[in-house]
Structure formats: C-alpha cells, structure tokens
Amino acid sequence: MPRASRLLDVSVLLTSGMPVYPGNPDVSIQPVLQIARGATANVSRLDMGSHTGTHVDAPKHFFDDRPGVDSLPLDLLVGRTRVIDLPYRGGITEEHLSAAGLREDLRVLLRTPNSALWNSPVFHQDYTYVTEAAARYLVDQGVKVVGVDYLSVEQFKKPGAPAHHALLGNGVVIIEGLNLSDAEPGVYEMYCLPLRIAGADGAPARVVLKR
C-alpha cells in the first residue's frame, strides 16, 4: 500500500515580540474588537515588516527597478524542492554546496544549525549564512529558489549585501525565516505562497513541504 503523503509546515509562528532582523519593524498582533468585550466578532490589528518571520525576498528588495513580490511567478515557488543538510556554523561556502551535490536542483532549502535558533526569543547575530562565492555557485548551478532557516541569507550586517545581490540580481528568489528542524534531507514538493502585496520588496509566506 502506498505511503500516505505527509504535509510539513516549515513556516515559523508569527507572534507579538518574536525575533526580527535588527532595524526591521517589531511584530505586534493586538485585538481591536473582542467578543468578550461586547463586540459581535473578534478582529485583530497586525503590525509587522515585509520581511517578518518566514518570508520571500523579491528582487525589489535590493533593486529599485526590479519586480516586487506580487510579480513573482508562482510556478517558481511551487514544485520539486530539495532539502540539503549543512551542519556548519559560520559561512556556507562553495565547497560545502559542491560536496552536497545539487544534481541540477531548481529549488533548494538549506538546513543548518539555524533552525534551533527559533527556540530562542531573541535575535542571534552569529547565524549561519551564505557567502558571496556560495551564492554565485548556486546561480551557476541553475538554482532559481534558495531557502534559508533564519532571517537573512546574508552574514549579519555584511557591507554591500553581496549574497543578496548575487542571488536577486540573477533572478533567484530567496525564502528566509524557515524552520527546517523537522525536515529530513531529501526531495519534497514545496508550496510557498507569499502574500500578494502590490509592489512589495518582500512578503510573509506560508511554506509547506509534501513528501
């Protein structure tokens, strides 16, 4: 009998006060109307940045004349995806990726020690990141979607943001803020649907893997 498909939600839970990249807006989710206080329905106000929690970076994030998140082709964000285990701290290098063997993968999610950082209520500056050389290697290999398991693909406060420029400048979509703790290495079907916000440089997304 075929094994039943399993859906794995690799998005982080959005909560008030959750970690955000320094300088980005804090997250606030507050009730505006409450049944308990006599209202006919519960309604909340959401206050957050476009790069909150699990989110998609559009080329417009670093290039004024490039497309916003509402122009990204959804067929690029849905389809066969490979989770690669990279148990390294510091910078992910071209050598790390070469050893993993991308096998002409169009979409890759990089599972690192970062996923454990989501257990902490504060932002960690020493997260694992993708070096510029590794970003260019991904471009050269034909990768079109790269996902990472913390709030930036870039080294913290890296001058010039070279990894972002290398990826977004070559049409590679970046998914940041994943939690891949429960995602075993291997091939999945990914569904990544960012909010459809007009001209936005990025948007929160729900990302689900199916195996």
Order of alpha helices (4+ residues) and beta strands (2+ residues): beta-beta-beta-beta-alpha-beta-beta-alpha-beta-beta-alpha-beta-alpha-beta-beta-beta
